[in-house]
Amino acid sequence: MTARSWRRQFTYALLRLEDVVEAGIATGAKLGGHRHPVIIPFIGHGTTARARVGARLVLGRNAVEPQAPAVLVGDATPSPRSRRATLRVSLARFLTVEVPRTEVTIHAPGGDVVVRTDRDGYVDHELDLTGARPGWLEIALSGPDGSTATARVLLVDPAVDVGVISDVDDTILHTGLTRGLDFLKATLLTDVEERTPLPGAAALYRALVTKPGKPERPVFYVSTSPWNLHEMLLQFVSMRGFPLGPLLLTDWGPSHTGLFRIGAQAHKPALVRRLLDEHPQLRLVLIGDSGQEDPEIYADIARECPDRVAAIYIRRVTGLDLGRNDEIDALAAEITALGVPMRAVDDSIQIAEHAAEHDLLDAAAVAAVRADLG
């Protein structure tokens, strides 16, 4: 048996085991009183002709995710009670009971559409639209036992010529993804109110999507973080003043493409290419960090279609060896020579100044970004 064949059979066995375990958990949840399905809507996106609607159907989510007690202002060390509460809320995001292969109705502008959740409880459906206007569209969803939700869908204005694609971890907020213990602490023990945005990042993104006399540009947040964190990340984006946009995340667990989760090389390039196909008028500003594979992924996109990439910005993550920084600098020089500006940067103001030089944001907004740096 080849290694590939063995891996395929092992993954298949894990998928079946996951189905059995989740069926048992669902039965236990129902017997324990957690019997009300809840629809968790994701932010959708598309054009005025076609849009993607996403959600997840779970059991009893509203009963297992209470609000953690707030930490008092000025209290640098939260009490053990608040730490425990934060950990309880964080774990509850991952200990969901999905409802697979169940009908959910999308109440679309052109009429109701009935779809079925997949084996992990997800809804991912593309709608044909007629007469829709650019901007935000609200679409009602309904499921079993009277469960309802409203999904917000961003319909990109066809007059917009630039869009932003941004990584999340260590690009808009500090997570320490390359440092395992720091990442676990940030994910499990830090409440959303305490999560730290990168200085100036919110002002920078507002400047990138808002240009005087132009329709608002879209921003897409692309990350290998799991969908379980969608609500927390959405709350962070809203609370910290980042422009609202679709959060394009992944499902963690065994799949046909991996034993634990989809890697960045499998997730991000496919999403960027899909967005390029869906919005042929857009040139993209790609923002990531040096901690993972963003430089190589974005460089590959620039090589494939240099006329569709307006600029690439890579935030330098602290703690990396000098060899990695040298690799990124060499890659940036190569891509820039192809006609696509690519910069490795230390802070938001460096991005803002460079973007202003290339007419990607209004020069007057640079001062706002500088002020946001504190």
TADALIN-V356769 format. One record per helix or strand of 3 or more residues. SS is the DSSP state (2 for helix, 1 for strand). FROM is the first residue (numbers start at 0). LEN is the number of residues. If there is no record, write none. Layout:
SS&FROM&LEN + SS&FROM&LEN
//
This chain:
2&2&29 + 1&36&5 + 1&43&3 + 1&49&10 + 2&60&4 + 2&79&15 + 1&102&6 + 1&110&6 + 1&121&7 + 1&134&8 + 2&143&3 + 1&147&8 + 1&161&5 + 2&179&9 + 2&191&3 + 2&200&9 + 1&218&8 + 2&226&13 + 1&246&4 + 2&263&15 + 1&282&7 + 2&293&11 + 2&305&3 + 1&308&7 + 2&321&16 + 1&340&5 + 2&347&10 + 2&364&8
//
